[in-house]
């Protein structure tokens, strides 16, 4: 799993029928403190995440293991919303809203 921050949304009018009605979010990989380190990518939202949320993502074949994405042509899925992260006994991130 990778930690990522939701940085936007995307809309597509023509898509695979298994993705109809699914929210697609643009996320960017972060380090353990929420600082951006990677390139943006699109993930299927399964938890009603929003812009600014820090989320764990699964990629590759693991992304197709949820009830929402099983049998769908997805490469990344958002599985939950992070409330806080602790690294080395110190709080590295805490959700503020």
C-alpha positions in Angstrom: 0.0 0.0 0.0 1.0 3.6 -0.6 0.1 6.7 1.3 -1.4 9.4 -0.9 -3.2 12.7 -0.7 -6.3 13.3 -2.7 -5.6 16.3 -4.9 -8.5 16.4 -7.2 -11.3 14.6 -9.0 -11.8 13.4 -12.6 -14.9 12.8 -14.6 -15.2 10.5 -17.6 -18.3 10.1 -19.8 -17.2 7.0 -21.6 -15.9 4.2 -19.3 -15.9 0.5 -18.7 -19.4 -0.6 -17.5 -17.8 -2.0 -14.3 -16.7 1.6 -13.4 -20.1 3.2 -14.0 -21.1 5.2 -10.9 -17.7 5.0 -9.3 -15.9 8.1 -8.2 -12.4 8.5 -9.6 -10.0 10.7 -7.5 -6.6 12.1 -8.4 -4.1 11.2 -5.7 -0.4 11.9 -5.2 1.9 9.6 -3.3 3.3 11.1 0.0 5.9 10.2 2.5 4.9 9.1 6.0 4.3 12.7 7.1 2.0 13.6 4.2 4.6 15.5 2.1 4.3 14.9 -1.7 6.9 12.6 -3.1 5.4 10.9 -6.2 3.5 11.5 -9.3 -0.3 11.9 -9.4 -2.4 8.9 -10.3 -6.1 8.0 -10.4 -7.7 5.8 -7.8 -11.2 4.4 -7.5 -12.8 5.8 -4.3 -14.5 3.2 -2.1 -14.8 5.3 1.1 -16.1 8.8 0.1 -12.7 10.5 0.4 -12.4 14.1 -0.5 -9.8 16.6 -1.7 -7.1 17.0 1.0 -7.7 13.6 2.6 -4.6 11.4 3.3 -5.5 7.9 2.2 -3.9 4.5 1.9 -4.1 3.1 -1.6 -3.6 -0.4 -3.1 -2.3 -0.8 -6.6 -2.0 -3.5 -9.2 -3.9 -6.8 -8.7 -4.5 -5.8 -5.0 -6.7 -3.0 -6.3 -9.1 -5.5 -7.7 -9.7 -7.4 -4.4 -12.4 -5.2 -2.9 -16.1 -5.8 -3.4 -16.4 -2.5 -5.3 -13.5 -3.2 -7.7 -13.6 -7.0 -8.2 -13.6 -7.7 -11.9 -13.0 -4.1 -12.8 -10.1 -2.7 -14.9 -8.6 -0.7 -12.1 -4.9 -0.2 -11.1 -5.4 1.8 -7.9 -8.1 1.9 -5.2 -8.6 4.1 -2.1 -9.4 1.8 0.8 -9.8 4.2 3.8 -9.2 7.7 5.1 -6.3 8.2 7.5 -7.1 10.0 10.8 -3.5 10.0 12.1 -0.1 8.6 11.5 2.6 7.9 14.1 6.2 7.4 13.1 8.9 6.5 15.7 6.5 7.2 18.5 5.7 10.7 17.3 2.6 11.9 15.6 3.5 12.7 12.0 0.0 13.5 10.8 -3.4 14.2 12.4 -6.5 14.9 10.4 -7.8 18.4 11.3 -11.3 18.4 10.1 
